[in-house]
Amino acid sequence: MRAVIQRVTQASCTVDGVCTGAIQQGLLVLLGVEEDDTEKEQEWLAQKLVNLRIFSDEAGLMNKSVQDIGGNILLISQFTLIAQTKKGNRPSFIRAARPNKAEPLYQVMGERLSTLLGKQVQMGIFGADMKIDLRNDGPVTIILDTKE
């Protein structure tokens, strides 16, 4: 699994003009699922997301997690994160999980994050044409890959 995490002051997801999820301070998480990903990678990534210390403490140092600050998470599925671009100019998505595998892992990730965070995680709609609005805070953007 690969995730792009952005620390945000606000973020939202809209599908066909309808807001499917919106948050204030917290994390926007773009999640890509590979064909060989399992719940083991999902569990590690979920723990990492809620405990990653990228929010400022009283001294201005990144010492607090989204859980510590009572922040929120907006989780968006994004298979394009799994793109291979080494050869040619057209990205290959051959390693991306097929929808019948990726969607359940995406849904369970939302449930797992909600449990760990102690509040409902906001989500996009798997496979939809989503419009994401955000205000990156910092900017702080981090890439996590369960393979590394």
C-alpha positions in Angstrom: 0.0 0.0 0.0 1.1 3.5 -0.7 -0.3 6.6 1.0 0.3 10.3 0.4 -0.5 12.1 3.6 -1.1 15.8 3.7 -1.5 17.8 6.9 -4.4 20.0 6.3 -6.4 22.8 7.9 -9.4 21.7 5.9 -10.2 19.2 3.1 -13.3 17.9 1.3 -14.3 15.4 -1.4 -17.1 16.1 -3.9 -18.7 13.6 -6.3 -21.2 14.8 -8.9 -21.7 18.0 -6.9 -22.4 16.2 -3.6 -19.9 16.4 -0.7 -19.0 12.8 0.4 -16.7 13.9 3.2 -15.2 17.0 4.8 -12.8 17.7 7.6 -11.2 20.6 9.4 -7.7 20.1 10.9 -6.2 16.7 10.3 -5.0 14.5 7.5 -5.9 14.0 3.9 -4.9 10.5 3.0 -4.7 9.4 -0.6 -4.5 5.5 -0.6 -3.2 3.3 -3.3 -3.6 -0.5 -3.0 -1.3 -3.0 -4.8 -2.4 -6.4 -6.0 -0.3 -8.2 -3.3 -1.4 -6.1 -0.4 -3.0 -7.8 2.6 -4.6 -6.8 5.9 -1.1 -7.0 7.5 0.1 -4.0 5.5 -3.2 -2.3 6.1 -2.9 -2.7 9.9 0.7 -1.4 9.9 -0.3 1.6 7.7 -3.4 2.5 9.8 -1.3 2.5 13.0 1.3 4.6 11.4 -1.3 7.1 10.1 -2.9 7.8 13.5 0.4 7.9 15.4 2.6 9.8 12.9 3.9 12.9 14.8 3.5 15.7 12.2 1.5 18.3 14.1 3.1 21.1 16.1 3.4 21.0 19.8 3.5 24.1 22.1 7.2 24.7 21.1 6.4 24.5 17.4 8.0 21.1 16.9 6.4 18.3 15.0 5.7 16.1 18.1 1.9 15.5 18.0 -0.1 13.0 16.0 -3.6 13.5 14.5 -4.9 11.4 17.5 -3.1 13.7 20.0 -4.7 16.9 18.5 -8.2 15.4 18.2 -7.9 15.8 14.4 -9.8 14.2 11.6 -9.0 12.1 8.6 -10.3 12.2 5.0 -9.5 9.0 3.2 -9.5 8.9 -0.6 -8.8 5.9 -2.8 -6.3 6.6 -5.6 -5.0 3.8 -7.7 -2.8 6.2 -9.6 -0.4 6.2 -6.7 0.7 2.7 -7.8 1.7 3.9 -11.3 5.0 2.7 -12.7 6.7 5.4 -14.8 10.2 4.1 -15.5 9.5 3.0 -19.1 7.9 5.3 -21.7 5.6 8.2 -21.0 2.4 6.5 -20.3 2.0 5.3 -16.7 1.4 1.6 -16.1 -1.0 0.5 -13.4 -0.4 -3.2 -13.7 0.6 -3.5 -10.0 -2.6 -1.7 -8.8 -5.1 -4.0 -7.2 -8.2 -4.8 -9.1 -11.4 -3.2 -7.8 -12.8 -6.4 -6.3 -9.7 -6.6 -4.1 -8.9 -2.9 -3.6 -12.4 -1.7 -2.6 -12.8 -4.0 0.4 -9.3 -3.1 1.7 -10.2 0.6 1.2 -13.5 0.2 3.1 -11.8 -1.8 5.9 -9.1 0.9 6.2 -11.7 3.5 6.8 -13.3 1.3 9.5 -9.9 0.6 11.1 -8.9 4.2 11.1 -12.2 5.2 12.6 -11.7 2.7 15.4 -8.1 3.8 16.1 -9.0 7.5 16.0 -12.2 7.1 18.1 -14.3 9.0 15.6 -15.8 8.6 12.1 -13.3 8.9 9.3 -14.6 10.8 6.2 -14.2 9.1 2.9 -14.5 9.5 -0.8 -16.4 7.1 -3.1 -14.3 4.2 -4.5 -13.9 4.4 -8.2 -15.7 7.7 -8.6 -14.5 10.8 -10.3 -13.8 12.8 -7.1 -12.9 16.5 -6.8 -10.7 17.1 -3.8 -10.3 20.5 -2.2 -7.7 21.1 0.5 -5.7 23.6 2.3 -2.3 22.0 3.0 -0.9 23.1 6.3 2.9 23.9 6.3 2.9 22.5 3.7 3.5 19.0 5.1 3.2 16.1 2.7 4.6 12.7 3.4 4.7 9.5 1.4 4.4 6.1 3.2 4.9 2.8 1.4 4.4 -0.5 3.2 7.0 -2.1 0.9 9.8 0.3 2.2 
